[in-house]
Amino acid sequence: MPSYRTDRHPPERPSSIETATPYGLSSIEQACVRQLIGRSLAHIEREVILQTLRFHRGNRTRAADLLGISIRSLRNKIRDYRSAGEDVPAPEAACPAPAAERKFGLRH
């Protein structure tokens, strides 16, 4: 029967406590994690997805790439969040028309 115990030694701790801790997280990262304790994974996932969309100004392709999920999964989650009343950032215009084209109504 395979054993799930490991006889490995814990990794050596860095010399500076300010840069990293025994778990590989900085003190700031640990403080952020403490803020998440007591919240459901669904809540945390929703916040990460919405903040990532805001960071990328609503660009779903970039957000999905950064999150490591498919665009379809992201689309489905956005649909669910909107139906639950969440404010989901809309994609910004990719490239607004130059002023001369707007003024005279020229189109491509």
ABEGO torsion letter per residue (X at the ends): XBBABBABBBBBBBABAAABBAAGBBAAAAAAAAAABGBBAAAAAAAAAAAAAAAAGGBAAAAAAAAGBBAAAAAAAAAAAAAAGBBBBBBBBABBBBAAAAAAGBBX
